[in-house]
Amino acid sequence: MIADARRGKFDVVVVWRSDRLFRSLKNMVNTLAELDALNVAFVSCTEAFDTTTPQGKLLMHLVAAFAEFERTTIVERVRAGIAAARRRGVRLGRPGVDLDLAKAADMRASGLSYRTIASQLGVGVGRLHGALNAKRGVLNGVDGAASK
């Protein structure tokens, strides 16, 4: 869009909502400054943003600032909630799946691929690799480390 604006293909950008075009306040300010330098106006259909007027520009900046503040506040709260849950001992993420290591090792020894074994045992290939490598490491006297 900016490339077409530079070529003078249009003189107004019309959007349904401003959040469909801008990701952050910084992105909004930079994009609007560039559009302004190219003599391209910005208008939002569902919001009172019209950069052809000083009041529209001011309103646009205020709303974008509050939107960014809200986003960062939500991120902060989520991170605090996750940290509090971890302190309480809550295990986050996907529930673990039991893996029969002996059966997996036997299947691997019989020549089956990691992908086939993982599929038959209902685990991911990465989990299977990690578990078998850790088992090999313990058997070779290397605590939990993969051996070659």
CYANA upper distance limits for C-alpha pairs under 8 A (distance plus 0.5 A):
  1 MET  CA      5 ALA  CA      6.67
  2 ILE  CA      6 ARG  CA      6.65
  2 ILE  CA     35 LEU  CA      8.17
  3 ALA  CA      7 ARG  CA      6.94
  4 ASP  CA      8 GLY  CA      6.89
  4 ASP  CA      9 LYS  CA      6.05
  4 ASP  CA     10 PHE  CA      7.99
  5 ALA  CA      9 LYS  CA      6.28
  5 ALA  CA     10 PHE  CA      6.62
  5 ALA  CA     11 ASP  CA      7.94
  5 ALA  CA     35 LEU  CA      7.88
  5 ALA  CA     38 LEU  CA      7.39
  5 ALA  CA     40 VAL  CA      7.69
  6 ARG  CA     38 LEU  CA      7.00
  8 GLY  CA     38 LEU  CA      8.42
 10 PHE  CA     40 VAL  CA      7.75
 11 ASP  CA     39 ASN  CA      7.17
 11 ASP  CA     40 VAL  CA      4.95
 11 ASP  CA     41 ALA  CA      6.75
 12 VAL  CA     40 VAL  CA      5.61
 12 VAL  CA     41 ALA  CA      5.02
 12 VAL  CA     42 PHE  CA      6.24
 12 VAL  CA     43 VAL  CA      7.75
 13 VAL  CA     40 VAL  CA      7.47
 13 VAL  CA     41 ALA  CA      6.59
 13 VAL  CA     42 PHE  CA      5.32
 13 VAL  CA     43 VAL  CA      6.67
 14 VAL  CA     42 PHE  CA      6.59
 14 VAL  CA     43 VAL  CA      5.34
 14 VAL  CA     44 SER  CA      6.22
 14 VAL  CA     45 CYS  CA      7.48
 15 VAL  CA     20 ARG  CA      8.01
 15 VAL  CA     21 LEU  CA      8.08
 15 VAL  CA     43 VAL  CA      6.96
 15 VAL  CA     44 SER  CA      5.41
 15 VAL  CA     45 CYS  CA      6.64
 16 TRP  CA     20 ARG  CA      8.07
 16 TRP  CA     44 SER  CA      6.11
 16 TRP  CA     45 CYS  CA      5.44
 16 TRP  CA     46 THR  CA      6.39
 17 ARG  CA     21 LEU  CA      8.16
 17 ARG  CA     44 SER  CA      6.13
 17 ARG  CA     45 CYS  CA      7.12
 17 ARG  CA     46 THR  CA      6.45
 17 ARG  CA     47 GLU  CA      7.21
 18 SER  CA     22 PHE  CA      6.85
 18 SER  CA     44 SER  CA      6.63
 18 SER  CA     47 GLU  CA      8.28
 19 ASP  CA     23 ARG  CA      7.25
 22 PHE  CA     27 ASN  CA      6.44
 22 PHE  CA     28 MET  CA      5.74
 23 ARG  CA     27 ASN  CA      6.60
 23 ARG  CA     28 MET  CA      7.71
 24 SER  CA     28 MET  CA      6.61
 24 SER  CA     64 ALA  CA      7.92
 24 SER  CA     68 GLU  CA      6.64
 25 LEU  CA     29 VAL  CA      6.57
 25 LEU  CA     61 HIS  CA      8.17
 25 LEU  CA     64 ALA  CA      6.04
 25 LEU  CA     65 ALA  CA      6.46
 25 LEU  CA     68 GLU  CA      6.76
 26 LYS  CA     30 ASN  CA      6.58
 27 ASN  CA     31 THR  CA      6.44
 28 MET  CA     32 LEU  CA      6.42
 28 MET  CA     64 ALA  CA      8.15
 29 VAL  CA     33 ALA  CA      6.47
 29 VAL  CA     61 HIS  CA      8.21
 30 ASN  CA     34 GLU  CA      6.66
 31 THR  CA     35 LEU  CA      6.59
 32 LEU  CA     36 ASP  CA      6.40
 32 LEU  CA     42 PHE  CA      8.04
 33 ALA  CA     37 ALA  CA      6.62
 34 GLU  CA     38 LEU  CA      6.80
 35 LEU  CA     39 ASN  CA      6.69
 35 LEU  CA     40 VAL  CA      5.45
 35 LEU  CA     41 ALA  CA      7.27
 35 LEU  CA     42 PHE  CA      8.36
 36 ASP  CA     40 VAL  CA      6.02
 36 ASP  CA     41 ALA  CA      7.08
 41 ALA  CA     50 ASP  CA      8.07
 41 ALA  CA     51 THR  CA      6.28
 41 ALA  CA     52 THR  CA      6.42
 42 PHE  CA     49 PHE  CA      8.04
 42 PHE  CA     50 ASP  CA      6.41
 42 PHE  CA     51 THR  CA      5.81
 42 PHE  CA     52 THR  CA      7.79
 43 VAL  CA     49 PHE  CA      6.16
 43 VAL  CA     50 ASP  CA      5.10
 43 VAL  CA     51 THR  CA      7.05
 44 SER  CA     48 ALA  CA      7.30
 44 SER  CA     49 PHE  CA      5.91
 44 SER  CA     50 ASP  CA      7.22
 48 ALA  CA     56 GLY  CA      7.29
 48 ALA  CA     59 LEU  CA      8.17
 49 PHE  CA     56 GLY  CA      5.43
 49 PHE  CA     57 LYS  CA      7.43
 49 PHE  CA     59 LEU  CA      7.25
 49 PHE  CA     60 MET  CA      6.21
 50 ASP  CA     56 GLY  CA      5.20
 50 ASP  CA     57 LYS  CA      7.21
 51 THR  CA     55 GLN  CA      8.48
 51 THR  CA     56 GLY  CA      5.68
 51 THR  CA     57 LYS  CA      5.39
 51 THR  CA     60 MET  CA      8.49
 52 THR  CA     56 GLY  CA      7.59
 52 THR  CA     57 LYS  CA      8.16
 53 THR  CA     57 LYS  CA      6.95
 54 PRO  CA     58 LEU  CA      6.75
 55 GLN  CA     59 LEU  CA      6.64
 56 GLY  CA     60 MET  CA      6.55
 57 LYS  CA     61 HIS  CA      6.83
 58 LEU  CA     62 LEU  CA      6.76
 59 LEU  CA     63 VAL  CA      6.62
 60 MET  CA     64 ALA  CA      6.61
 61 HIS  CA     65 ALA  CA      6.56
 62 LEU  CA     66 PHE  CA      6.84
 63 VAL  CA     67 ALA  CA      6.59
 64 ALA  CA     68 GLU  CA      6.65
 65 ALA  CA     69 PHE  CA      6.67
 66 PHE  CA     70 GLU  CA      6.61
 67 ALA  CA     71 ARG  CA      6.75
 68 GLU  CA     72 THR  CA      6.71
 69 PHE  CA     73 THR  CA      6.56
 70 GLU  CA     74 ILE  CA      6.67
 71 ARG  CA     75 VAL  CA      6.81
 72 THR  CA     76 GLU  CA      6.60
 73 THR  CA     77 ARG  CA      6.66
 74 ILE  CA     78 VAL  CA      6.64
 75 VAL  CA     79 ARG  CA      6.69
 76 GLU  CA     80 ALA  CA      6.66
 77 ARG  CA     81 GLY  CA      6.53
 78 VAL  CA     82 ILE  CA      6.68
 79 ARG  CA     83 ALA  CA      6.67
 80 ALA  CA     84 ALA  CA      6.62
 81 GLY  CA     85 ALA  CA      6.63
 82 ILE  CA     86 ARG  CA      6.71
 83 ALA  CA     87 ARG  CA      6.74
 84 ALA  CA     88 ARG  CA      6.84
 85 ALA  CA     89 GLY  CA      6.92
 85 ALA  CA     90 VAL  CA      5.81
 85 ALA  CA     91 ARG  CA      8.46
 86 ARG  CA     90 VAL  CA      5.76
 86 ARG  CA     91 ARG  CA      7.30
 86 ARG  CA     92 LEU  CA      8.11
 97 VAL  CA    122 GLY  CA      8.47
 97 VAL  CA    123 VAL  CA      7.37
 99 LEU  CA    104 ALA  CA      8.40
 99 LEU  CA    121 LEU  CA      7.68
 99 LEU  CA    123 VAL  CA      7.93
100 ASP  CA    104 ALA  CA      6.71
100 ASP  CA    121 LEU  CA      8.49
101 LEU  CA    105 ALA  CA      6.47
101 LEU  CA    131 ALA  CA      7.77
101 LEU  CA    132 LEU  CA      7.48
101 LEU  CA    135 LYS  CA      8.43
102 ALA  CA    106 ASP  CA      6.66
103 LYS  CA    107 MET  CA      6.61
104 ALA  CA    108 ARG  CA      6.61
104 ALA  CA    117 ILE  CA      7.12
104 ALA  CA    121 LEU  CA      8.37
104 ALA  CA    128 LEU  CA      8.42
104 ALA  CA    132 LEU  CA      8.26
105 ALA  CA    109 ALA  CA      6.56
105 ALA  CA    132 LEU  CA      7.41
106 ASP  CA    110 SER  CA      6.72
107 MET  CA    111 GLY  CA      7.26
107 MET  CA    112 LEU  CA      6.38
107 MET  CA    117 ILE  CA      7.27
108 ARG  CA    112 LEU  CA      5.68
108 ARG  CA    113 SER  CA      7.19
108 ARG  CA    114 TYR  CA      7.64
108 ARG  CA    117 ILE  CA      7.85
112 LEU  CA    116 THR  CA      6.90
112 LEU  CA    117 ILE  CA      7.04
113 SER  CA    117 ILE  CA      6.76
114 TYR  CA    118 ALA  CA      6.46
114 TYR  CA    125 VAL  CA      6.75
114 TYR  CA    128 LEU  CA      7.71
114 TYR  CA    129 HIS  CA      7.86
115 ARG  CA    119 SER  CA      6.59
115 ARG  CA    125 VAL  CA      6.33
116 THR  CA    120 GLN  CA      6.68
117 ILE  CA    121 LEU  CA      6.58
118 ALA  CA    122 GLY  CA      6.31
118 ALA  CA    123 VAL  CA      5.55
118 ALA  CA    124 GLY  CA      6.18
118 ALA  CA    125 VAL  CA      5.90
118 ALA  CA    128 LEU  CA      6.81
119 SER  CA    123 VAL  CA      6.97
119 SER  CA    124 GLY  CA      7.96
123 VAL  CA    127 ARG  CA      7.17
123 VAL  CA    128 LEU  CA      7.32
124 GLY  CA    128 LEU  CA      6.79
125 VAL  CA    129 HIS  CA      6.64
126 GLY  CA    130 GLY  CA      6.60
127 ARG  CA    131 ALA  CA      6.55
128 LEU  CA    132 LEU  CA      6.59
129 HIS  CA    133 ASN  CA      6.49
130 GLY  CA    134 ALA  CA      6.49
131 ALA  CA    135 LYS  CA      6.61
132 LEU  CA    136 ARG  CA      6.62
133 ASN  CA    137 GLY  CA      6.60
133 ASN  CA    145 ALA  CA      7.81
133 ASN  CA    146 ALA  CA      5.29
133 ASN  CA    147 SER  CA      7.36
134 ALA  CA    138 VAL  CA      6.75
134 ALA  CA    143 ASP  CA      8.26
134 ALA  CA    144 GLY  CA      5.25
134 ALA  CA    145 ALA  CA      6.20
134 ALA  CA    146 ALA  CA      5.94
135 LYS  CA    139 LEU  CA      6.68
135 LYS  CA    144 GLY  CA      7.72
136 ARG  CA    140 ASN  CA      6.64
136 ARG  CA    146 ALA  CA      7.23
136 ARG  CA    147 SER  CA      7.11
137 GLY  CA    141 GLY  CA      6.69
137 GLY  CA    142 VAL  CA      5.27
137 GLY  CA    143 ASP  CA      6.60
137 GLY  CA    144 GLY  CA      6.15
137 GLY  CA    145 ALA  CA      5.69
137 GLY  CA    146 ALA  CA      5.49
137 GLY  CA    147 SER  CA      5.74
138 VAL  CA    142 VAL  CA      5.77
138 VAL  CA    143 ASP  CA      5.62
138 VAL  CA    144 GLY  CA      6.35
138 VAL  CA    145 ALA  CA      7.98
140 ASN  CA    147 SER  CA      8.00
142 VAL  CA    146 ALA  CA      8.11
142 VAL  CA    147 SER  CA      7.90
